[in-house]
């Protein structure tokens, strides 16, 4: 009689989850999408136009943001509209801006953080 193999996946700890949270925000295109949605709901077409990026790439970023709970959708016929899923994201962006304002030169010149090419 064979025994079934049971795979137990470790639960990510709080630091790992926080790191993933900031990785979502760390992509320039995803951050631009969130910033664009700060003033309200937008259609996929408007987001694509704003980013000047191919729809396929924008859709991948939107899927990531939706999966992680950053954005929510509304369908109206054949159109899909995106909005911030949690109003606290506005506070996150404002807090980041306040911290950046005090440290902009140091952050911009930091050679320890690699600048990744935009996709």
Secondary structure, 3 states (H helix, E strand, C coil): CCCCCCCCCCCCCHHHHHHHHHHHHHCHHHHHHHHHHCCCCEEHHHHHHHHCCCHHHHHHHHHHHHHCCCEEEEEECCEEEEEECCCHHHHHHHHHHHHHHHHHHHHHHCCCCCCCCCC
